[in-house]
């Protein structure tokens, strides 16, 4: 198997991700569960870039897929924190989070779909140990009031999956 750094410049990989964040807002503490978000990981001359497809409007760079994903994950959390700060209350926060997560980057969506097709047809050898997940899995995001706190709440969920 080829190492991911041997991927040709221009290679695009479809990524799905699920994250969990615990957040403090204005008069609320919540846990946000994002399921099956979509991102496009592209090998470019200056490294690997993760472009948000759903949610759109975000991107992050790294020297390899793992560091690009970690930067992307951090940006996702930072956006949620900004939304929690801006929201006057829980209902507004839920609306802002749903709007953010449902945003589609229409520029990258066709490339993501093409990359899924290429993975399914074995036209790309990603050369990575990223597990596979279903590209057809439903996307969802929930915001739940946080009433119980556990040490696991401090752990970041950093495992992406290759959409196939």
Buried (B, 14 or more C-beta within 10 A) or exposed (E): EEEBEEBEEEBBBBBBBBBBBBBEBEEBBBBBBBBBBBBBBBBEEEBBBBBBBBBBEBBBBBEBBBBBBBBBBEBBBEBBBEBBEEBEEBEBBBEBBBEBBEBBBEEBBEBBBBBBBBBBEEEBEBBBEBEEBEBEBEBEBBBEEBEEEEEEEEEEEEEBBBBB
